[in-house]
Amino acid sequence: QVQLVESGGGSVQPGGSLRLSCVASGISFSNYRMGWYRQAPGKQRELVASILSGGATTYKAHVKGRFTISRDSAKNTVYLQMNSLKPEDTAVYYCNAVRFDLNYWGQGTQVTVSP
């Protein structure tokens, strides 16, 4: 059974930082592209960042320079370090694992940025 379990969300003031973690089980982690998506109320889910098994990364333009995605294959874990958080970063953040036609999602973790 595939499971992606996120943690690390919470409430923070603008300018603050959070680190999200996603532990994967039931998949061959190193063979998957891992990503973080987010969905704000009333908006579509959007890709925030992704990382390939070899370490190549992509970022949504509005988070580039503030967020960093990384992965630890020994721990089957992908991270999202979020710095200089803004109110517009408020959303539910989802972990995603993709390999060919296989596509898995975590349950999501809430991130709220407010004064």
MARBA-3410 file (N, C-alpha, C, O; in Angstrom, 1 decimal):
115
0.8,-1.2,0.0,0.0,0.0,0.0,0.9,1.2,0.0,1.8,1.4,0.8 ~ 0.6,2.1,-0.9,1.4,3.4,-1.0,0.9,4.4,-0.1,-0.4,4.6,0.0 ~ 1.8,5.0,0.7,1.4,6.1,1.6,2.4,7.2,1.4,3.6,7.0,1.4 ~ 1.9,8.4,1.4,2.7,9.6,1.4,2.2,10.4,2.6,1.0,10.9,2.6 ~ 3.0,10.6,3.6,2.5,11.3,4.9,3.3,12.6,5.1,4.5,12.6,5.3
2.5,13.7,5.0,3.1,15.0,5.2,3.1,15.4,6.6,2.3,15.0,7.4 ~ 4.0,16.3,7.0,4.0,16.9,8.3,4.8,18.2,8.2,5.5,18.5,7.2 ~ 4.7,19.0,9.2,5.4,20.3,9.3,4.6,21.5,9.0,5.1,22.6,9.1 ~ 3.4,21.4,8.6,2.5,22.6,8.4,2.2,23.3,9.7,2.5,22.8,10.8 ~ 1.6,24.5,9.6,1.2,25.2,10.8,1.0,26.6,10.4,0.8,27.0,9.2
0.9,27.5,11.5,0.7,28.9,11.3,2.0,29.7,11.6,2.7,29.3,12.5 ~ 2.2,30.7,10.8,3.4,31.4,10.9,3.2,32.9,10.5,2.3,33.1,9.7 ~ 3.9,33.8,11.0,3.8,35.2,10.6,4.5,35.4,9.3,5.4,34.7,8.9 ~ 4.1,36.5,8.6,4.8,36.8,7.3,6.3,37.0,7.6,6.7,37.6,8.6 ~ 7.1,36.5,6.7,8.6,36.5,6.9,9.1,35.3,7.6,10.3,35.1,7.7
8.2,34.5,8.1,8.7,33.3,8.9,9.0,32.1,8.0,9.0,32.2,6.7 ~ 9.4,31.0,8.6,9.8,29.8,7.9,9.1,28.6,8.4,8.7,28.5,9.6 ~ 8.9,27.6,7.5,8.4,26.3,7.8,9.2,25.3,7.0,9.6,25.6,5.9 ~ 9.3,24.1,7.5,9.9,23.0,6.8,8.8,21.8,6.7,8.5,21.2,7.7 ~ 8.4,21.5,5.5,7.5,20.4,5.3,8.3,19.1,5.0,9.3,19.2,4.3
7.8,18.0,5.5,8.3,16.7,5.2,7.3,15.8,4.7,6.1,15.9,5.0 ~ 7.7,14.9,3.8,6.8,13.9,3.3,7.5,12.5,3.3,8.5,12.4,2.5 ~ 7.1,11.6,4.1,7.7,10.3,4.1,6.8,9.3,3.2,5.6,9.2,3.4 ~ 7.5,8.7,2.3,6.9,7.8,1.3,7.1,6.3,1.7,8.2,6.0,2.2 ~ 6.1,5.5,1.6,6.2,4.1,1.8,5.4,3.4,0.7,4.4,3.9,0.2
5.8,2.2,0.4,5.1,1.4,-0.6,5.6,1.6,-2.0,5.0,1.1,-2.9 ~ 6.6,2.5,-2.2,7.1,2.8,-3.5,8.6,2.7,-3.5,9.2,2.8,-2.5 ~ 9.1,2.5,-4.7,10.6,2.5,-4.9,10.9,4.0,-5.0,11.0,4.5,-6.1 ~ 11.2,4.6,-3.9,11.3,6.1,-3.8,12.2,6.7,-4.8,11.9,7.7,-5.4 ~ 13.4,6.1,-5.0,14.4,6.7,-5.9,14.0,6.7,-7.3,14.6,7.4,-8.1
12.9,5.9,-7.7,12.5,5.9,-9.1,11.4,6.9,-9.4,10.9,7.0,-10.5 ~ 11.0,7.7,-8.4,9.9,8.6,-8.6,10.3,10.1,-8.6,11.2,10.5,-7.9 ~ 9.6,10.8,-9.4,9.7,12.3,-9.3,8.8,12.7,-8.1,7.7,12.3,-8.1 ~ 9.4,13.4,-7.2,8.7,13.9,-6.1,8.4,15.4,-6.2,9.2,16.2,-6.7 ~ 7.2,15.8,-5.7,6.8,17.2,-5.9,5.9,17.6,-4.7,5.4,16.8,-4.0
5.9,18.9,-4.6,5.0,19.6,-3.6,4.0,20.5,-4.4,4.4,21.3,-5.3 ~ 2.7,20.3,-4.2,1.7,21.1,-4.8,1.0,21.9,-3.6,1.1,21.5,-2.5 ~ 0.2,22.9,-4.0,-0.6,23.6,-3.0,-1.9,24.0,-3.6,-2.0,24.1,-4.8 ~ -2.9,24.1,-2.7,-4.2,24.5,-3.2,-4.8,25.5,-2.2,-5.0,25.1,-1.0 ~ -5.0,26.7,-2.6,-5.6,27.7,-1.8,-7.1,27.7,-2.0,-7.6,27.1,-3.0
-7.9,28.2,-1.0,-9.4,28.1,-1.1,-9.8,28.8,-2.4,-9.4,29.9,-2.7 ~ -10.7,28.1,-3.2,-11.2,28.6,-4.4,-10.3,28.6,-5.6,-10.6,29.2,-6.6 ~ -9.1,28.0,-5.4,-8.2,28.0,-6.5,-7.8,26.6,-6.9,-8.1,25.6,-6.1 ~ -7.2,26.4,-8.0,-6.8,25.1,-8.5,-5.5,24.7,-7.8,-4.7,25.5,-7.4 ~ -5.3,23.4,-7.7,-4.0,22.9,-7.2,-2.9,23.3,-8.2,-3.1,23.1,-9.4
-1.8,23.7,-7.6,-0.7,24.1,-8.5,0.6,23.5,-8.0,0.8,23.3,-6.8 ~ 1.5,23.3,-9.0,2.8,22.8,-8.6,3.7,23.9,-8.0,3.8,25.0,-8.5 ~ 4.3,23.5,-6.8,5.2,24.5,-6.2,6.6,24.2,-6.5,7.4,25.1,-6.9 ~ 7.0,22.9,-6.4,8.4,22.5,-6.7,8.4,21.0,-6.9,7.5,20.3,-6.4 ~ 9.4,20.6,-7.7,9.5,19.1,-7.9,11.0,18.8,-8.0,11.9,19.7,-8.3
11.3,17.5,-7.7,12.7,17.1,-7.8,12.8,15.7,-8.3,12.0,14.8,-7.9 ~ 13.7,15.5,-9.3,13.9,14.2,-9.9,14.9,13.4,-9.0,15.5,13.9,-8.1 ~ 14.9,12.1,-9.3,15.8,11.2,-8.5,17.3,11.7,-8.6,18.0,11.4,-7.6 ~ 17.7,12.3,-9.7,19.0,12.7,-9.8,19.3,14.1,-9.1,20.4,14.5,-9.1 ~ 18.2,14.7,-8.6,18.4,15.9,-7.9,18.0,17.2,-8.7,18.0,18.3,-8.1
17.7,17.1,-9.9,17.2,18.2,-10.7,15.9,18.8,-10.2,15.0,18.0,-9.9 ~ 15.8,20.1,-10.0,14.7,20.7,-9.4,14.0,21.7,-10.3,14.6,22.3,-11.2 ~ 12.7,21.9,-10.1,12.0,23.0,-10.8,11.1,23.7,-9.7,10.7,23.1,-8.7 ~ 10.9,25.0,-9.9,10.1,25.8,-9.0,9.1,26.6,-9.7,9.3,27.1,-10.8 ~ 8.0,26.8,-9.0,7.0,27.9,-9.4,7.7,29.2,-9.3,8.5,29.5,-8.3
7.5,30.1,-10.2,8.2,31.4,-10.3,8.1,32.1,-9.0,9.1,32.7,-8.5 ~ 6.9,32.2,-8.4,6.7,33.0,-7.2,7.3,32.5,-6.0,7.4,33.2,-5.0 ~ 7.9,31.3,-6.0,8.5,30.8,-4.8,10.0,30.6,-5.0,10.8,30.3,-4.0 ~ 10.5,30.8,-6.2,11.9,30.6,-6.5,12.7,31.6,-5.6,12.4,32.8,-5.6 ~ 13.8,31.1,-5.0,14.6,31.9,-4.1,14.1,31.9,-2.7,14.9,32.3,-1.8
12.9,31.5,-2.5,12.4,31.4,-1.1,12.2,30.0,-0.6,12.4,29.7,0.6 ~ 11.8,29.1,-1.5,11.6,27.7,-1.2,12.7,26.8,-1.7,13.2,27.1,-2.8 ~ 13.0,25.7,-1.0,14.0,24.8,-1.5,13.4,23.4,-1.3,13.0,23.0,-0.2 ~ 13.4,22.6,-2.4,13.0,21.2,-2.3,14.2,20.3,-2.2,15.2,20.6,-2.9 ~ 14.2,19.3,-1.4,15.3,18.3,-1.4,14.7,17.0,-1.1,13.5,16.8,-0.7
15.5,15.9,-1.3,15.1,14.6,-1.0,16.2,13.8,-0.4,17.4,14.0,-0.6 ~ 15.8,12.8,0.5,16.7,11.9,1.2,16.3,10.5,0.9,15.3,10.0,1.5 ~ 17.0,9.9,0.0,16.6,8.5,-0.4,16.7,7.5,0.7,16.0,6.5,0.7 ~ 17.7,7.7,1.6,17.9,6.8,2.7,16.7,6.8,3.6,16.4,5.9,4.3 ~ 16.0,8.0,3.7,14.8,8.1,4.6,13.5,8.1,3.8,12.4,8.2,4.4
13.5,7.9,2.5,12.3,8.0,1.6,11.5,9.2,1.9,10.3,9.2,2.0 ~ 12.2,10.3,2.0,11.6,11.6,2.4,11.9,12.7,1.5,13.1,12.8,1.0 ~ 10.9,13.5,1.2,11.1,14.8,0.5,10.8,15.9,1.4,9.8,15.9,2.1 ~ 11.5,17.0,1.2,11.3,18.2,2.1,11.0,19.4,1.3,11.4,19.5,0.1 ~ 10.4,20.3,1.9,10.2,21.7,1.3,10.5,22.7,2.4,9.7,22.9,3.3
11.6,23.3,2.3,12.0,24.4,3.2,11.4,25.7,2.6,11.7,26.1,1.5 ~ 10.6,26.3,3.4,9.9,27.6,3.0,10.4,28.7,3.9,10.1,28.7,5.1 ~ 11.0,29.7,3.2,11.5,30.9,3.9,10.8,32.1,3.4,10.2,32.1,2.4 ~ 10.9,33.2,4.2,10.3,34.5,3.8,8.8,34.3,3.3,8.4,34.7,2.3 ~ 8.1,33.6,4.2,6.7,33.2,3.8,5.8,34.5,3.7,6.0,35.5,4.5
4.9,34.4,2.8,4.0,35.5,2.5,2.5,35.1,2.7,2.2,33.9,2.6 ~ 1.6,36.0,3.0,0.2,35.6,3.2,-0.3,34.8,2.0,-1.2,33.9,2.1 ~ 0.1,35.1,0.8,-0.3,34.4,-0.4,0.2,33.0,-0.5,-0.2,32.2,-1.4 ~ 1.1,32.6,0.4,1.6,31.2,0.4,0.6,30.3,1.2,0.7,29.1,1.2 ~ -0.4,30.9,1.8,-1.4,30.2,2.6,-2.2,29.2,1.7,-2.7,29.6,0.7
-2.1,27.9,2.1,-2.7,26.9,1.3,-2.6,25.5,2.0,-1.9,25.4,3.0 ~ -3.3,24.5,1.4,-3.0,23.2,1.8,-1.9,22.7,0.9,-2.0,22.8,-0.3 ~ -0.8,22.1,1.4,0.3,21.7,0.7,0.3,20.1,0.6,0.1,19.4,1.6 ~ 0.4,19.6,-0.6,0.3,18.2,-0.9,1.6,17.6,-1.4,2.3,18.3,-2.3 ~ 2.0,16.5,-1.0,3.1,15.7,-1.5,2.6,14.9,-2.7,1.5,14.4,-2.6
3.5,14.7,-3.7,3.1,14.0,-4.9,4.3,13.1,-5.3,5.4,13.6,-5.3 ~ 4.0,11.9,-5.8,5.0,11.0,-6.3,4.5,10.5,-7.7,3.4,10.0,-7.8 ~ 5.4,10.7,-8.7,5.0,10.3,-10.0,6.1,9.4,-10.7,7.3,9.7,-10.6 ~ 5.6,8.4,-11.4,6.5,7.6,-12.2,5.7,7.0,-13.3,4.8,6.2,-13.1 ~ 5.9,7.4,-14.5,5.2,7.1,-15.7,3.7,7.3,-15.4,3.3,8.5,-15.2
2.8,6.3,-15.5,1.4,6.5,-15.3,1.0,6.3,-13.8,-0.2,6.3,-13.5 ~ 1.9,6.2,-12.9,1.6,6.0,-11.5,1.7,7.4,-10.8,2.7,8.2,-11.0 ~ 0.7,7.8,-10.1,0.6,9.1,-9.5,-0.1,9.0,-8.1,-1.2,8.6,-8.0 ~ 0.7,9.4,-7.1,0.2,9.2,-5.7,0.2,10.6,-5.0,1.1,11.4,-5.3 ~ -0.7,10.8,-4.1,-0.9,12.0,-3.3,-0.9,11.7,-1.8,-1.4,10.7,-1.4
-0.4,12.7,-1.1,-0.6,12.7,0.4,-1.9,13.3,0.7,-2.6,13.8,-0.1 ~ -2.1,13.4,2.0,-3.4,13.9,2.5,-3.4,15.4,2.6,-4.5,16.0,2.8 ~ -2.3,16.0,2.6,-2.2,17.5,2.7,-1.9,17.9,4.1,-2.2,17.3,5.1 ~ -1.2,19.1,4.1,-0.9,19.7,5.4,-1.1,21.2,5.2,-0.7,21.8,4.3 ~ -1.8,21.8,6.2,-2.2,23.2,6.1,-1.0,24.1,6.5,-0.4,23.9,7.5
-0.8,25.2,5.6,0.1,26.2,5.9,-0.6,27.5,5.9,-1.3,27.9,4.9 ~ -0.6,28.3,7.0,-1.3,29.5,7.1,-0.3,30.6,7.5,0.5,30.5,8.5 ~ -0.2,31.7,6.7,0.7,32.8,6.9,-0.2,34.0,7.2,-0.8,34.5,6.3 ~ -0.1,34.5,8.4,-0.9,35.7,8.7,-0.3,36.5,9.9,0.5,35.9,10.7 ~ -0.5,37.8,9.9,0.1,38.6,11.0,-0.3,38.2,12.4,0.1,38.7,13.4
END
